[in-house]
Amino acid sequence: MKNSILYTLFCLSLLAFSSCKEEEDEDPILPTEFSFTSNDSLIFETSGTLPYAVSVQCESAKEFGASFQNVTGGFYFGNQSLTIPSNESRNFNVQFNQTFATPGVYTADLSVSIFNENNTPKTKTVYFVYRPNCAYNFRNHNIGQITFVSNGILLNKNITCAYNTSGQLVVSGLTTFDVVLNFDCDNNTVTMESLVNNGFLTTGSGQIEGNEIVLQMYSDGVLHSNSRIIP
């Protein structure tokens, strides 16, 4: 009888131990909680490189990988991916080439996940913006009119205009040198990059009138010519 009782107690102990073991084995491994922050957009006026920071917040000491997918519109990354420790920030170097781009908003997918863990990445949409200044609107103008003060004769010129990587308008063919214009878009004014031509300091200033540019050029401070840049 005593042996039977002992045997029963032994079996109950085994059953309880097995039940506890099952409960221990079935406890789920909770995923690591984390979040990240970054700007929603990055704006370019011309070709160039700008930093784009990504910060990760996590109570555990982890390393995270950040990367962009589905990038279009002439935007590139010096670092294809970043390694970011918990509670720190790292920068992508975002490069933009305006040569084959048109002004607008381009989307890209930013993804952040934990290295060496089976986890679901966190993602967000980032907006890369190409927003040139108002000089861009004159890049295809191809007619120039210039009147030199010395003789008062109006000359019609075939010109080319280009929006350069400094946000300026470069006008070729209007006179013997390229005219490089800086724009104050808020005040509808332009100023010419000064240069020395035939030993004289040449400067210029002008106004935006609708879709035309009126420009006065000076030689050593004396009015040299009046010109107009039109479509």
C-alpha atoms as a printed R data frame, in Angstrom:
    type eleno elety resid chain resno      x       y       z
1   ATOM     1    CA   MET     A     1  0.000   0.000   0.000
2   ATOM     2    CA   LYS     A     2  2.797   2.348   0.956
3   ATOM     3    CA   ASN     A     3  4.597   1.605  -2.328
4   ATOM     4    CA   SER     A     4  1.413   2.355  -4.226
5   ATOM     5    CA   ILE     A     5  1.072   5.739  -2.538
6   ATOM     6    CA   LEU     A     6  4.709   6.583  -3.222
7   ATOM     7    CA   TYR     A     7  4.315   5.579  -6.858
8   ATOM     8    CA   THR     A     8  1.228   7.762  -7.184
9   ATOM     9    CA   LEU     A     9  3.038  10.762  -5.666
10  ATOM    10    CA   PHE     A    10  5.978  10.180  -7.992
11  ATOM    11    CA   CYS     A    11  3.714  10.176 -11.027
12  ATOM    12    CA   LEU     A    12  1.971  13.331  -9.893
13  ATOM    13    CA   SER     A    13  5.342  15.039  -9.458
14  ATOM    14    CA   LEU     A    14  6.387  14.025 -12.947
15  ATOM    15    CA   LEU     A    15  3.106  15.303 -14.343
16  ATOM    16    CA   ALA     A    16  3.463  18.640 -12.581
17  ATOM    17    CA   PHE     A    17  7.077  18.998 -13.729
18  ATOM    18    CA   SER     A    18  6.092  18.150 -17.300
19  ATOM    19    CA   SER     A    19  3.256  20.664 -17.197
20  ATOM    20    CA   CYS     A    20  5.570  23.399 -15.915
21  ATOM    21    CA   LYS     A    21  8.158  22.523 -18.546
22  ATOM    22    CA   GLU     A    22  5.546  22.812 -21.272
23  ATOM    23    CA   GLU     A    23  4.488  26.196 -19.985
24  ATOM    24    CA   GLU     A    24  8.110  27.346 -19.911
25  ATOM    25    CA   ASP     A    25  8.746  26.098 -23.438
26  ATOM    26    CA   GLU     A    26  5.617  27.762 -24.736
27  ATOM    27    CA   ASP     A    27  6.469  31.212 -23.370
28  ATOM    28    CA   PRO     A    28  6.856  33.380 -26.503
29  ATOM    29    CA   ILE     A    29 10.018  35.380 -27.170
30  ATOM    30    CA   LEU     A    30  8.793  38.933 -27.450
31  ATOM    31    CA   PRO     A    31 10.190  41.011 -30.333
32  ATOM    32    CA   THR     A    32 12.508  43.906 -29.510
33  ATOM    33    CA   GLU     A    33 10.607  47.166 -29.437
34  ATOM    34    CA   PHE     A    34 12.174  50.073 -31.330
35  ATOM    35    CA   SER     A    35 11.299  53.156 -33.340
36  ATOM    36    CA   PHE     A    36 13.129  55.530 -35.653
37  ATOM    37    CA   THR     A    37 12.850  59.174 -36.646
38  ATOM    38    CA   SER     A    38 13.874  61.093 -39.760
39  ATOM    39    CA   ASN     A    39 12.710  64.071 -41.810
40  ATOM    40    CA   ASP     A    40  9.755  63.523 -44.097
41  ATOM    41    CA   SER     A    41 11.407  65.337 -47.026
42  ATOM    42    CA   LEU     A    42 14.668  66.647 -48.464
43  ATOM    43    CA   ILE     A    43 14.710  69.559 -50.938
44  ATOM    44    CA   PHE     A    44 17.256  70.268 -53.681
45  ATOM    45    CA   GLU     A    45 17.439  73.473 -55.728
46  ATOM    46    CA   THR     A    46 20.330  72.260 -57.897
47  ATOM    47    CA   SER     A    47 22.658  69.274 -58.244
48  ATOM    48    CA   GLY     A    48 24.585  68.519 -55.082
49  ATOM    49    CA   THR     A    49 24.860  66.380 -51.955
50  ATOM    50    CA   LEU     A    50 22.884  66.820 -48.724
51  ATOM    51    CA   PRO     A    51 22.889  64.812 -45.460
52  ATOM    52    CA   TYR     A    52 19.797  62.884 -44.413
53  ATOM    53    CA   ALA     A    53 19.798  61.787 -40.758
54  ATOM    54    CA   VAL     A    54 18.123  58.672 -39.325
55  ATOM    55    CA   SER     A    55 17.888  58.168 -35.524
56  ATOM    56    CA   VAL     A    56 16.909  54.920 -33.791
57  ATOM    57    CA   GLN     A    57 15.307  54.656 -30.345
58  ATOM    58    CA   CYS     A    58 15.560  51.359 -28.447
59  ATOM    59    CA   GLU     A    59 15.944  50.353 -24.755
60  ATOM    60    CA   SER     A    60 18.128  47.354 -25.681
61  ATOM    61    CA   ALA     A    61 21.692  47.600 -26.985
62  ATOM    62    CA   LYS     A    62 21.208  46.618 -30.620
63  ATOM    63    CA   GLU     A    63 22.535  47.468 -34.055
64  ATOM    64    CA   PHE     A    64 20.128  48.459 -36.799
65  ATOM    65    CA   GLY     A    65 20.352  48.555 -40.575
66  ATOM    66    CA   ALA     A    66 18.748  51.384 -42.553
67  ATOM    67    CA   SER     A    67 18.364  51.420 -46.324
68  ATOM    68    CA   PHE     A    68 16.361  53.016 -49.137
69  ATOM    69    CA   GLN     A    69 14.461  51.189 -51.856
70  ATOM    70    CA   ASN     A    70 12.535  52.289 -54.954
71  ATOM    71    CA   VAL     A    71 14.483  55.519 -55.433
72  ATOM    72    CA   THR     A    72 13.924  57.498 -58.671
73  ATOM    73    CA   GLY     A    73 14.387  60.992 -60.077
74  ATOM    74    CA   GLY     A    74 18.164  61.335 -60.207
75  ATOM    75    CA   PHE     A    75 18.760  60.764 -56.471
76  ATOM    76    CA   TYR     A    76 21.618  58.501 -55.331
77  ATOM    77    CA   PHE     A    77 23.241  57.468 -52.055
78  ATOM    78    CA   GLY     A    78 26.926  57.484 -51.198
79  ATOM    79    CA   ASN     A    79 26.152  54.852 -48.540
80  ATOM    80    CA   GLN     A    80 23.761  52.229 -49.811
81  ATOM    81    CA   SER     A    81 22.932  51.301 -46.190
82  ATOM    82    CA   LEU     A    82 23.678  52.531 -42.680
83  ATOM    83    CA   THR     A    83 24.529  50.746 -39.439
84  ATOM    84    CA   ILE     A    84 22.973  52.602 -36.505
85  ATOM    85    CA   PRO     A    85 23.482  51.652 -32.814
86  ATOM    86    CA   SER     A    86 20.579  52.048 -30.403
87  ATOM    87    CA   ASN     A    87 19.758  55.650 -29.494
88  ATOM    88    CA   GLU     A    88 22.176  57.105 -32.004
89  ATOM    89    CA   SER     A    89 21.914  58.860 -35.368
90  ATOM    90    CA   ARG     A    90 23.689  58.369 -38.697
91  ATOM    91    CA   ASN     A    91 23.553  60.242 -42.023
92  ATOM    92    CA   PHE     A    92 22.946  59.120 -45.560
93  ATOM    93    CA   ASN     A    93 24.750  61.252 -48.149
94  ATOM    94    CA   VAL     A    94 22.012  61.948 -50.682
95  ATOM    95    CA   GLN     A    95 23.343  62.925 -54.090
96  ATOM    96    CA   PHE     A    96 21.222  64.593 -56.762
97  ATOM    97    CA   ASN     A    97 21.946  65.127 -60.464
98  ATOM    98    CA   GLN     A    98 19.609  67.628 -62.133
99  ATOM    99    CA   THR     A    99 20.759  66.849 -65.686
100 ATOM   100    CA   PHE     A   100 17.941  64.473 -66.552
101 ATOM   101    CA   ALA     A   101 15.499  65.436 -63.787
102 ATOM   102    CA   THR     A   102 12.376  67.543 -63.932
103 ATOM   103    CA   PRO     A   103 11.068  69.590 -60.994
104 ATOM   104    CA   GLY     A   104  8.771  67.619 -58.748
105 ATOM   105    CA   VAL     A   105  8.391  65.321 -55.766
106 ATOM   106    CA   TYR     A   106  9.906  61.827 -55.834
107 ATOM   107    CA   THR     A   107  9.188  59.130 -53.254
108 ATOM   108    CA   ALA     A   108 11.502  56.541 -51.733
109 ATOM   109    CA   ASP     A   109 10.966  53.815 -49.113
110 ATOM   110    CA   LEU     A   110 13.133  53.963 -45.984
111 ATOM   111    CA   SER     A   111 13.423  50.676 -44.084
112 ATOM   112    CA   VAL     A   112 14.982  50.051 -40.644
113 ATOM   113    CA   SER     A   113 15.453  46.630 -39.032
114 ATOM   114    CA   ILE     A   114 17.540  44.925 -36.321
115 ATOM   115    CA   PHE     A   115 20.686  43.160 -37.481
116 ATOM   116    CA   ASN     A   116 20.833  39.389 -36.863
117 ATOM   117    CA   GLU     A   117 17.279  39.092 -35.555
118 ATOM   118    CA   ASN     A   118 14.147  37.743 -37.138
119 ATOM   119    CA   ASN     A   119 12.109  40.930 -36.933
120 ATOM   120    CA   THR     A   120  9.689  42.907 -39.032
121 ATOM   121    CA   PRO     A   121 11.307  46.034 -40.532
122 ATOM   122    CA   LYS     A   122  9.755  49.415 -39.874
123 ATOM   123    CA   THR     A   123  9.270  51.590 -42.963
124 ATOM   124    CA   LYS     A   124  8.230  55.085 -44.012
125 ATOM   125    CA   THR     A   125  7.879  57.037 -47.248
126 ATOM   126    CA   VAL     A   126 10.386  59.879 -47.738
127 ATOM   127    CA   TYR     A   127  9.849  62.671 -50.264
128 ATOM   128    CA   PHE     A   128 12.833  63.922 -52.274
129 ATOM   129    CA   VAL     A   129 12.029  67.246 -53.924
130 ATOM   130    CA   TYR     A   130 13.651  68.991 -56.892
131 ATOM   131    CA   ARG     A   131 12.622  72.632 -56.580
132 ATOM   132    CA   PRO     A   132 14.767  74.939 -58.774
133 ATOM   133    CA   ASN     A   133 14.578  78.690 -58.357
134 ATOM   134    CA   CYS     A   134 12.876  80.964 -60.906
135 ATOM   135    CA   ALA     A   135 15.975  81.084 -63.136
136 ATOM   136    CA   TYR     A   136 14.891  77.616 -64.310
137 ATOM   137    CA   ASN     A   137 11.892  79.167 -66.086
138 ATOM   138    CA   PHE     A   138 14.202  80.969 -68.547
139 ATOM   139    CA   ARG     A   139 16.452  78.024 -69.440
140 ATOM   140    CA   ASN     A   140 14.936  77.574 -72.919
141 ATOM   141    CA   HIS     A   141 14.863  81.224 -74.000
142 ATOM   142    CA   ASN     A   142 16.617  81.544 -77.349
143 ATOM   143    CA   ILE     A   143 16.270  85.146 -78.558
144 ATOM   144    CA   GLY     A   144 18.341  88.081 -77.371
145 ATOM   145    CA   GLN     A   145 18.116  91.743 -78.278
146 ATOM   146    CA   ILE     A   146 20.998  94.056 -77.424
147 ATOM   147    CA   THR     A   147 21.572  97.746 -78.096
148 ATOM   148    CA   PHE     A   148 25.068  99.119 -77.538
149 ATOM   149    CA   VAL     A   149 25.147 102.689 -76.256
150 ATOM   150    CA   SER     A   150 28.093 103.491 -78.545
151 ATOM   151    CA   ASN     A   151 25.998 103.279 -81.729
152 ATOM   152    CA   GLY     A   152 22.364 102.855 -80.639
153 ATOM   153    CA   ILE     A   153 21.819  99.951 -83.077
154 ATOM   154    CA   LEU     A   154 19.464  97.170 -81.989
155 ATOM   155    CA   LEU     A   155 20.900  93.717 -82.728
156 ATOM   156    CA   ASN     A   156 18.892  90.502 -82.675
157 ATOM   157    CA   LYS     A   157 20.838  87.478 -81.427
158 ATOM   158    CA   ASN     A   158 20.293  83.751 -81.324
159 ATOM   159    CA   ILE     A   159 21.166  82.766 -77.781
160 ATOM   160    CA   THR     A   160 21.188  79.708 -75.548
161 ATOM   161    CA   CYS     A   161 20.269  79.735 -71.867
162 ATOM   162    CA   ALA     A   162 21.063  77.091 -69.266
163 ATOM   163    CA   TYR     A   163 20.194  76.634 -65.590
164 ATOM   164    CA   ASN     A   164 23.505  75.670 -63.991
165 ATOM   165    CA   THR     A   165 24.350  73.724 -60.838
166 ATOM   166    CA   SER     A   166 24.707  76.961 -58.854
167 ATOM   167    CA   GLY     A   167 21.125  78.011 -59.578
168 ATOM   168    CA   GLN     A   168 22.191  80.656 -62.105
169 ATOM   169    CA   LEU     A   169 21.145  81.317 -65.692
170 ATOM   170    CA   VAL     A   170 24.034  81.201 -68.177
171 ATOM   171    CA   VAL     A   171 23.309  83.156 -71.370
172 ATOM   172    CA   SER     A   172 25.561  82.446 -74.364
173 ATOM   173    CA   GLY     A   173 25.566  84.388 -77.653
174 ATOM   174    CA   LEU     A   174 24.177  87.668 -76.400
175 ATOM   175    CA   THR     A   175 27.596  89.300 -76.501
176 ATOM   176    CA   THR     A   176 31.235  88.192 -76.786
177 ATOM   177    CA   PHE     A   177 31.203  86.549 -73.338
178 ATOM   178    CA   ASP     A   178 28.808  84.346 -71.397
179 ATOM   179    CA   VAL     A   179 26.449  86.366 -69.230
180 ATOM   180    CA   VAL     A   180 25.890  84.642 -65.871
181 ATOM   181    CA   LEU     A   181 22.835  85.897 -63.977
182 ATOM   182    CA   ASN     A   182 21.892  85.545 -60.311
183 ATOM   183    CA   PHE     A   183 18.176  85.824 -59.531
184 ATOM   184    CA   ASP     A   184 16.290  87.447 -56.662
185 ATOM   185    CA   CYS     A   185 12.999  85.708 -57.315
186 ATOM   186    CA   ASP     A   186 11.109  87.499 -54.544
187 ATOM   187    CA   ASN     A   187 11.928  90.929 -55.965
188 ATOM   188    CA   ASN     A   188 12.008  89.955 -59.676
189 ATOM   189    CA   THR     A   189 15.535  91.268 -60.165
190 ATOM   190    CA   VAL     A   190 18.765  89.861 -61.609
191 ATOM   191    CA   THR     A   191 22.434  90.729 -61.211
192 ATOM   192    CA   MET     A   192 25.219  89.713 -63.542
193 ATOM   193    CA   GLU     A   193 28.374  88.012 -62.337
194 ATOM   194    CA   SER     A   194 31.045  90.667 -62.832
195 ATOM   195    CA   LEU     A   195 34.039  89.999 -65.089
196 ATOM   196    CA   VAL     A   196 36.908  91.786 -66.773
197 ATOM   197    CA   ASN     A   197 36.415  92.184 -70.541
198 ATOM   198    CA   ASN     A   198 39.133  93.870 -72.654
199 ATOM   199    CA   GLY     A   199 40.560  95.392 -69.507
200 ATOM   200    CA   PHE     A   200 37.237  96.867 -68.338
201 ATOM   201    CA   LEU     A   201 35.196  95.699 -65.352
202 ATOM   202    CA   THR     A   202 31.831  94.603 -66.740
203 ATOM   203    CA   THR     A   203 28.832  94.435 -64.426
204 ATOM   204    CA   GLY     A   204 25.091  94.241 -64.962
205 ATOM   205    CA   SER     A   205 21.688  94.371 -63.345
206 ATOM   206    CA   GLY     A   206 18.139  93.988 -64.548
207 ATOM   207    CA   GLN     A   207 14.530  93.085 -63.980
208 ATOM   208    CA   ILE     A   208 12.181  90.216 -64.722
209 ATOM   209    CA   GLU     A   209  9.237  91.473 -66.779
210 ATOM   210    CA   GLY     A   210  6.754  88.649 -67.223
211 ATOM   211    CA   ASN     A   211  8.597  85.931 -69.148
212 ATOM   212    CA   GLU     A   212 11.371  88.281 -70.279
213 ATOM   213    CA   ILE     A   213 14.555  89.607 -68.698
214 ATOM   214    CA   VAL     A   214 15.635  93.215 -69.215
215 ATOM   215    CA   LEU     A   215 19.329  93.724 -68.534
216 ATOM   216    CA   GLN     A   216 21.613  96.757 -68.390
217 ATOM   217    CA   MET     A   217 25.366  96.161 -68.634
218 ATOM   218    CA   TYR     A   218 28.052  98.586 -67.479
219 ATOM   219    CA   SER     A   219 31.727  98.988 -68.364
220 ATOM   220    CA   ASP     A   220 33.715 100.477 -65.477
221 ATOM   221    CA   GLY     A   221 30.437 101.818 -64.102
222 ATOM   222    CA   VAL     A   222 29.304 103.470 -67.364
223 ATOM   223    CA   LEU     A   223 26.212 102.135 -69.156
224 ATOM   224    CA   HIS     A   224 27.472  99.970 -72.033
225 ATOM   225    CA   SER     A   225 24.352  98.277 -73.423
226 ATOM   226    CA   ASN     A   226 20.664  97.488 -72.914
227 ATOM   227    CA   SER     A   227 19.424  94.025 -73.680
228 ATOM   228    CA   ARG     A   228 16.357  91.837 -73.485
229 ATOM   229    CA   ILE     A   229 16.179  88.031 -73.204
230 ATOM   230    CA   ILE     A   230 12.962  86.615 -74.628
231 ATOM   231    CA   PRO     A   231 11.527  83.172 -75.504
